[in-house]
Amino acid sequence: MTTPLKETVGRYGIWSVGLRSEDPDRRGELAEAAAELEELGYGAVWLGGNTSAANAAPLIEATSRLTVGTSIQSIWEHEPDATAASFAELEASHPGRFLLGLGVSHAKRAEQYRRPYSALVSYLDGLDAAGLPAHRRVLAALGPKSLQLTRDRSAGAIPYLVTPEHTAHARELLGEGPLLAPELAVVPETDPARARALAREFLGIYLPLPNYTNNFLRHGFTEDDLADGGSDRLVDALFAWGDETAIRAKIDTFFEAGADHIALQVVDDQPRDALPRKAWRDLASVLD
């Protein structure tokens, strides 16, 4: 009997760019980190950046039950047939361990970017034709149309850089069945000025991208909130920062809004591809 996806991924996962490294010299380090995350009780690892089954395979091989998902694989970079073939290969050797997370990326990051919604529909059609089942793929959906497509054509949504209010809206559109697994950035810093400075440095990557800023504007923020690296209101809505109690409380607001699983991304003063293993351990201690 197949275990339901919500049980497979559990309540908490780790979102990381560092764990997707293709540097062969880091393979042992990544395998060790993945094994520790599994031991700490995280149910899933989400590989940041444009990732694929090839990036997930080493982490799956290094663990026994951890789900590894792409967050995301860009539809512009991988053909449906090739995606389905790589999925089938990994599924044959490690059944049920890989979850394909798909998204349309951004116009500034994909030269082919045209009519993204229609392109995503066509891509899903291609996956269907190639035999990749809908219940083993999730979509990085933000807007209403994409969330409705997620409900109808996938196992759930993995929205990135969102608020609890967006999570409540997404749950309403998805209904109760599909997985809703938002990413949440965690800044383990108690000084407000320092925490918000780290958050704004991180936000600087995303504020030039309309897919995110349009989503903020849809959910009550204004152009003023997007200026100068982001207002305190925007930062405080998007990030969990402070002591353990404050971080725990912020996480709870996402569950209260309807999330099934939260992909936690540590934001600190280290390079984005670093592995903040101490922070992952500390974070595990505040999770239930």
C-alpha positions in Angstrom: 0.0 0.0 0.0 1.4 3.4 -1.0 2.0 5.8 1.9 0.1 9.2 1.5 2.4 12.0 0.4 1.6 14.1 3.5 2.8 11.3 5.7 5.9 10.7 3.6 7.2 14.2 3.8 6.1 14.8 7.4 5.6 18.3 8.9 9.0 19.7 8.4 11.7 19.7 5.7 14.8 21.6 4.9 15.2 23.9 1.8 18.8 24.3 0.7 20.8 25.5 -2.3 23.9 23.9 -0.8 22.6 20.4 -0.8 22.3 20.5 -4.6 26.0 21.0 -5.2 27.4 19.2 -8.3 31.0 19.5 -7.0 32.3 15.9 -6.7 34.6 16.9 -3.9 31.5 17.8 -1.8 29.7 14.5 -2.3 30.7 13.0 1.0 29.9 16.2 2.9 26.4 16.4 1.3 25.7 12.7 2.0 26.7 13.1 5.6 24.5 16.2 6.0 21.5 14.5 4.4 21.9 11.5 6.8 22.0 13.8 9.8 18.9 15.7 8.6 17.1 12.3 8.4 18.3 11.4 11.9 17.1 14.8 13.2 13.6 14.0 12.1 13.1 16.1 9.0 10.9 14.3 6.5 12.1 16.0 3.3 14.9 17.9 1.7 14.1 20.5 -1.0 16.9 21.2 -3.4 17.0 24.9 -4.2 17.9 26.3 -7.6 17.2 24.7 -11.0 17.5 21.1 -9.9 16.7 17.7 -11.3 16.6 14.0 -10.4 20.4 13.9 -10.9 20.9 16.3 -8.0 18.5 14.3 -5.8 20.0 10.9 -6.4 23.1 11.2 -4.2 21.1 12.3 -1.2 18.5 9.5 -1.7 21.3 7.0 -1.9 22.8 8.3 1.4 19.6 8.0 3.3 17.0 5.4 4.0 13.6 7.2 4.1 14.2 10.9 3.5 12.1 12.4 0.6 14.1 14.5 -1.7 12.3 17.0 -3.9 13.4 19.6 -6.5 12.5 23.2 -5.7 12.4 23.7 -8.5 13.1 22.0 -11.8 12.6 24.7 -14.5 10.3 23.6 -17.3 12.5 25.6 -19.7 15.6 23.6 -19.0 14.4 19.9 -19.1 12.2 18.3 -21.8 9.2 16.3 -20.5 10.4 13.0 -21.9 13.9 13.3 -20.4 12.3 14.3 -17.1 10.0 11.3 -17.1 12.9 9.0 -18.0 15.1 10.3 -15.1 12.2 10.0 -12.7 11.6 6.4 -13.8 15.2 5.5 -13.3 15.4 6.9 -9.8 12.0 5.4 -8.9 13.1 1.9 -10.0 16.1 2.0 -7.7 14.5 4.0 -4.8 10.7 3.7 -5.0 8.8 6.6 -3.5 11.8 8.7 -2.4 11.9 11.4 -5.1 9.3 14.1 -5.6 9.4 16.2 -8.8 8.9 19.9 -8.0 8.3 22.0 -11.2 8.0 25.7 -11.9 8.2 28.2 -14.6 11.1 30.2 -13.2 11.3 33.8 -14.2 11.6 35.9 -17.4 14.9 37.3 -16.3 16.3 33.8 -15.8 15.0 31.9 -18.8 15.4 33.2 -22.4 12.6 31.0 -23.6 10.1 32.5 -21.1 6.9 32.9 -23.0 3.3 32.5 -21.9 4.4 30.6 -18.7 1.0 29.3 -17.7 0.3 27.7 -21.1 3.8 26.4 -21.2 3.3 24.7 -17.9 0.1 23.1 -19.0 1.8 21.8 -22.1 4.7 20.5 -20.0 2.3 18.6 -17.7 0.6 17.1 -20.8 4.0 15.9 -21.9 4.7 14.3 -18.5 1.3 12.6 -18.7 2.1 11.2 -22.1 5.5 10.0 -20.9 3.9 8.2 -17.9 5.1 10.4 -15.0 2.2 10.2 -12.5 0.5 13.4 -11.3 0.7 12.2 -7.7 4.5 12.3 -7.8 4.9 15.9 -8.9 4.2 19.2 -7.2 4.1 22.8 -8.5 5.7 26.0 -7.4 2.4 27.9 -7.7 1.8 31.4 -6.5 -1.1 32.9 -8.4 -4.7 31.7 -8.5 -4.6 30.1 -11.9 -1.4 28.2 -11.1 -2.9 27.1 -7.8 -6.0 25.8 -9.5 -3.8 24.0 -12.0 -1.9 22.5 -9.1 -5.1 21.2 -7.6 -6.2 19.6 -10.9 -2.9 18.3 -12.3 -0.5 17.5 -9.4 -0.1 16.3 -5.8 0.3 19.8 -4.4 1.9 23.2 -4.1 5.4 24.2 -3.0 5.1 28.1 -3.0 8.2 30.0 -2.2 8.6 33.3 -0.4 5.1 33.6 0.8 3.1 34.7 3.9 0.6 32.9 6.1 -2.1 34.9 4.3 -1.0 33.5 1.0 -1.0 30.0 2.6 -4.6 30.5 3.7 -5.6 31.6 0.2 -3.7 28.7 -1.4 -5.5 26.2 0.9 -8.8 27.6 0.0 -8.1 27.2 -3.7 -6.5 23.8 -3.4 -9.1 22.2 -1.1 -8.1 19.8 1.6 -6.6 17.0 -0.5 -3.4 18.4 -2.1 -0.2 18.9 -0.2 0.5 22.5 0.7 4.2 22.9 1.5 5.4 26.5 1.6 9.0 27.5 2.0 9.8 29.7 5.1 13.1 31.5 5.6 14.4 31.4 9.2 16.8 34.0 10.4 18.3 32.7 13.7 19.1 36.2 15.0 17.5 38.0 18.0 18.7 41.5 17.3 15.9 43.2 15.2 18.2 45.4 13.2 20.6 42.5 12.4 17.8 40.1 11.6 16.1 42.4 9.2 19.4 43.4 7.6 20.1 39.7 6.8 16.6 39.3 5.6 16.9 42.3 3.3 20.2 41.0 1.9 18.4 37.8 1.0 15.4 39.5 -0.4 17.6 41.5 -2.7 17.8 38.4 -5.0 14.0 38.3 -5.4 12.6 41.8 -5.3 13.6 42.4 -9.0 11.5 39.4 -10.0 7.8 40.3 -10.9 6.5 36.8 -10.1 7.2 37.5 -6.4 6.5 41.2 -6.3 3.2 40.8 -8.1 2.2 38.1 -5.5 3.1 40.5 -2.7 0.9 43.2 -4.2 -2.0 40.7 -4.6 -1.9 40.0 -0.9 -2.0 43.5 0.6 1.4 44.9 0.2 2.1 48.2 -1.6 4.9 49.5 -3.8 6.2 51.3 -0.7 6.7 47.9 0.9 8.9 46.8 -2.0 11.2 49.8 -1.9 14.6 50.1 -0.2 15.1 46.4 0.2 11.6 45.8 1.7 9.7 47.4 4.5 9.7 46.0 8.1 6.2 44.9 7.4 7.2 42.8 4.4 10.3 41.4 6.1 8.4 40.4 9.3 5.6 38.8 7.2 8.0 36.7 5.1 10.7 35.7 7.6 10.8 33.8 10.9 13.4 35.6 13.1 14.2 36.0 16.7 14.5 33.6 19.6 13.2 30.0 19.6 9.8 31.1 20.9 9.4 33.7 18.1 10.5 31.3 15.4 8.2 28.6 16.7 5.3 31.0 16.8 5.9 32.1 13.2 6.0 28.5 12.0 2.7 27.9 13.7 1.0 30.7 11.8 1.7 28.8 8.6 0.2 25.6 10.0 -2.8 27.5 11.3 -3.3 29.0 7.8 -3.5 25.5 6.3 0.0 24.3 5.5 0.7 20.6 5.7 4.5 20.8 5.6 7.0 23.6 5.9 10.3 23.8 4.0 12.6 25.7 6.3 15.5 27.6 4.8 18.1 29.0 7.2 19.2 32.6 6.3 22.4 33.8 8.0 25.7 35.5 7.1 27.2 32.4 5.4 27.3 31.9 1.6 24.0 30.6 0.2 25.6 27.3 -0.8 26.9 26.7 2.8 25.5 23.9 4.9 24.3 25.5 8.2 24.3 22.2 10.0 24.4 23.7 13.5 21.4 25.9 12.7 19.6 22.8 11.3 20.2 21.0 14.6 19.1 24.0 16.7 16.0 24.4 14.5 15.1 20.7 15.0 15.0 21.2 18.7 12.1 23.7 18.5 10.0 21.6 16.2 7.3 19.2 17.5 
